Amino acid sequence: MAKKKQEEAPKGSPAWMATFSDLMNLLLCFFVLLFSMSSIDAAKFEQVVASFNETFSVFSGGATAIGDGILISNGVSQLNELDEYINSTGKMDDGQVVDDDVAAVKEKMEEAQLEESETLAEQIQEAVDDKEMGSEIDIEFTSQYVQLTLKGALLFDSGSTLLKEEAKPVLDQVGLVLERYAAGTIEIEGHTDNVPMSGAKYSNNDELSSGRALSVFDYLLSVTDLDPANMKHAGRGEYVPIADNSTPEGRTRNRRVEIKIYNSLSSY
């Protein structure tokens, strides 16, 4: 009996490989899209880089190849030619490329933070001007926060932490501003001049500034729905002056309460 001739398998990759490859490409595009829409925390990025560097010793020597995407695009098999590639590029000294990338990420993040703070400061300034409180409140901003500065003479009598009655309407409006615009941490700081305390309830300027910050903190909690878990208060004493303490005008400026509203991109 003649043997039946065995059919030869079709040449090339199995048919399922095409479907599988398409699926992998779609997944890759999906995750690249997610990454492009995400925000990068520079500090966490540095930690990840440091972790890989210590564990695999890759980034200090191969960061540029991965950053340029050449080795990855050519396939994993090209990794055995890593030394030759590194020598040919001349870009791998001391992880400079990684440092440059991290610096660029930090710069972009700071620009975004500064833009958000500026927008927030403009909104708060408009609200303050609408209430005609521009003379009582100074507004400044950094990449981390918007700062409201209230004059100490408006809030307290000399050597006292008891809020003046005329200060409460101003703080009521400040509370409304905080409820509307403060999405992150709020920090209240008390500041004094450098004149030593004498014959008063508080033995030094540290205690006085802390008591004043606490008084503002307590009052704002009593007139708003702010979450105390998002609020901090501290006394800075005489150690952060904004004017010359050798003049009466300078000492007056240094006696103040600052309220810092941290933006949503701040690392605080």
C-alpha positions in Angstrom: 0.0 0.0 0.0 1.4 3.4 -1.0 2.2 5.8 1.8 0.2 9.0 1.7 2.4 12.0 1.0 2.5 14.3 4.1 1.5 17.8 3.4 4.1 20.4 3.9 3.5 23.2 6.4 3.0 26.6 4.9 6.1 28.7 4.9 6.5 31.8 7.0 5.2 32.7 10.4 1.9 31.2 11.6 -1.2 33.2 10.8 -1.9 34.0 14.5 1.4 35.9 14.6 0.0 38.8 12.5 -3.0 39.2 14.8 -0.7 39.1 17.8 1.6 41.7 16.4 -1.2 44.0 15.6 -2.5 43.7 19.2 1.0 44.4 20.6 1.3 47.5 18.4 -2.1 48.8 19.5 -1.2 48.3 23.2 2.1 50.1 22.7 0.3 53.1 21.1 -2.3 53.1 23.9 0.4 53.2 26.7 2.4 55.9 24.8 -0.8 58.0 24.6 -1.4 57.5 28.3 2.2 58.5 29.1 2.0 61.6 26.9 -1.1 62.8 28.7 0.4 62.2 32.2 2.3 64.7 34.3 5.9 63.8 35.4 7.0 64.3 38.9 10.7 65.3 38.6 11.7 64.1 42.0 10.1 60.7 41.4 11.8 60.5 38.0 15.2 61.1 39.6 14.5 58.3 42.2 13.5 55.9 39.4 16.7 56.8 37.5 18.9 56.3 40.6 17.2 53.0 41.4 17.9 51.6 37.9 21.4 53.0 37.9 22.2 51.2 41.2 20.5 48.0 40.3 21.4 47.5 36.6 24.2 50.0 36.0 22.5 50.9 32.7 21.6 54.6 32.8 25.1 55.9 33.5 26.3 54.3 30.3 23.2 53.7 28.1 20.9 56.6 28.8 21.4 58.3 25.5 20.7 55.2 23.5 17.5 54.6 25.3 16.6 58.3 25.2 17.2 58.5 21.4 15.2 55.3 20.9 17.7 53.9 18.5 18.5 50.6 20.2 15.0 50.0 21.2 13.7 50.6 17.7 16.3 48.2 16.2 15.3 45.4 18.6 16.6 43.9 21.8 19.1 41.9 19.8 21.1 45.1 19.2 21.9 45.3 23.0 24.9 43.1 22.5 26.4 45.9 20.5 25.9 48.4 23.3 29.6 49.0 23.9 30.3 49.7 20.3 27.3 52.1 20.1 28.3 54.0 23.2 31.9 54.5 21.9 30.5 55.7 18.6 28.1 58.3 20.0 30.5 59.9 22.5 27.6 61.1 24.7 27.7 58.8 27.6 30.2 60.5 30.0 29.1 60.5 33.6 25.4 60.2 32.9 25.3 63.8 31.6 22.3 63.1 29.3 20.2 61.8 32.2 21.1 64.9 34.2 20.1 67.1 31.2 16.8 65.3 30.8 16.0 65.7 34.5 16.9 69.4 34.4 14.6 69.9 31.4 11.7 68.1 33.1 12.3 70.3 36.2 12.4 73.4 34.2 9.1 72.6 32.4 7.4 71.7 35.7 8.5 75.0 37.2 7.2 76.9 34.3 3.8 75.2 34.6 3.8 75.8 38.4 4.7 79.5 37.9 1.9 79.9 35.3 -0.7 78.4 37.6 0.4 80.6 40.5 0.3 83.7 38.3 -3.3 82.8 37.2 -4.3 82.2 40.8 -2.7 85.5 41.9 -4.6 87.4 39.2 -7.9 85.8 40.3 -7.3 86.6 44.0 -6.2 90.2 43.2 -9.4 90.7 41.3 -11.5 89.4 44.2 -9.5 91.6 46.7 -10.0 94.7 44.5 -13.7 94.0 44.2 -13.9 94.1 48.0 -11.8 97.3 48.1 -9.2 95.6 50.3 -6.1 96.3 48.2 -4.7 98.6 50.9 -5.0 95.9 53.6 -3.7 92.9 51.6 -0.5 92.6 49.5 -0.4 89.8 47.0 2.7 88.1 45.7 3.4 84.7 44.1 6.1 82.2 43.4 6.1 78.9 41.5 4.9 77.2 44.6 2.3 79.5 46.1 0.3 82.7 46.1 1.0 84.8 49.3 -1.4 87.2 51.0 0.3 89.5 53.4 -1.8 91.3 56.1 -0.3 94.1 58.2 0.2 93.3 61.8 -1.1 96.7 62.9 -4.4 95.9 61.2 -4.8 92.6 63.1 -3.3 93.1 66.6 -2.4 95.6 69.2 1.2 95.8 70.3 2.3 92.6 72.2 -1.2 91.0 71.8 -2.5 88.0 70.0 -6.1 89.0 70.3 -7.6 90.0 67.0 -9.0 93.5 66.7 -12.7 93.8 65.9 -11.9 95.9 62.8 -9.7 93.1 61.5 -12.5 90.5 61.4 -14.3 91.9 58.3 -11.0 91.7 56.4 -10.4 88.1 57.6 -14.0 87.2 56.6 -13.3 88.2 53.1 -9.9 86.4 53.2 -11.8 83.3 54.2 -14.1 83.6 51.2 -11.1 83.9 48.9 -9.5 80.8 50.5 -12.7 78.8 50.2 -13.0 79.7 46.5 -9.4 79.4 45.3 -7.4 77.4 47.8 -7.3 73.8 46.5 -4.1 72.8 48.2 -2.3 73.4 51.4 -2.7 76.7 53.2 0.1 77.9 55.5 -0.4 80.8 58.0 2.8 82.4 59.3 3.2 85.1 62.0 6.2 87.5 61.8 7.4 90.2 64.2 10.1 92.9 64.3 13.3 92.4 66.4 12.3 94.5 69.4 12.6 92.3 72.5 9.4 91.6 74.5 9.2 93.2 77.9 6.5 93.1 80.5 4.1 91.3 78.2 2.3 88.0 78.3 4.7 86.5 75.8 8.4 86.2 76.8 9.8 86.5 73.3 8.9 87.2 69.6 8.8 83.5 68.8 5.9 82.9 71.1 4.2 86.1 70.0 4.4 85.3 66.3 3.1 81.7 66.9 0.2 83.0 69.0 -0.8 85.4 66.2 -0.6 82.8 63.5 -2.8 80.5 65.7 -5.3 83.3 66.3 -5.8 83.8 62.5 -5.9 80.1 62.0 -8.7 79.7 64.6 -10.7 82.6 63.3 -10.6 81.4 59.7 -11.8 77.9 60.8 -14.7 79.5 62.7 -16.0 81.5 59.7 -15.3 79.1 56.8 -15.7 75.4 55.8 -12.0 75.0 55.2 -10.5 71.6 56.1 -8.1 72.0 59.0 -6.1 69.0 57.7 -5.0 71.2 54.8 -4.0 74.1 57.0 -0.8 74.8 58.9 0.2 77.7 61.2 3.7 78.6 62.4 5.5 81.5 64.1 8.6 82.8 62.4 9.5 85.4 65.0 11.9 88.1 63.8 14.0 85.8 61.6 12.5 86.5 58.2 12.3 90.3 57.9 11.2 92.0 54.7 12.4 95.5 55.7 15.1 97.1 57.8 14.4 96.7 61.5 16.5 99.8 62.3 13.7 102.1 61.2 10.1 102.5 62.6 8.7 102.0 59.0 10.7 98.8 58.6 9.6 97.4 61.9 6.0 98.1 61.0 6.4 96.2 57.7 8.0 93.3 59.5 5.1 92.9 61.9 2.7 90.9 59.6 0.8 87.7 59.0 1.4 85.8 55.7 -1.1 83.3 54.2 0.4 81.1 51.6 -1.9 79.3 49.2 0.0 76.4 47.5 -1.0 75.6 44.0 -2.1 72.1 42.8 1.3 71.4 41.1 3.3 72.3 44.2 5.3 69.6 45.9 4.4 70.9 49.3 
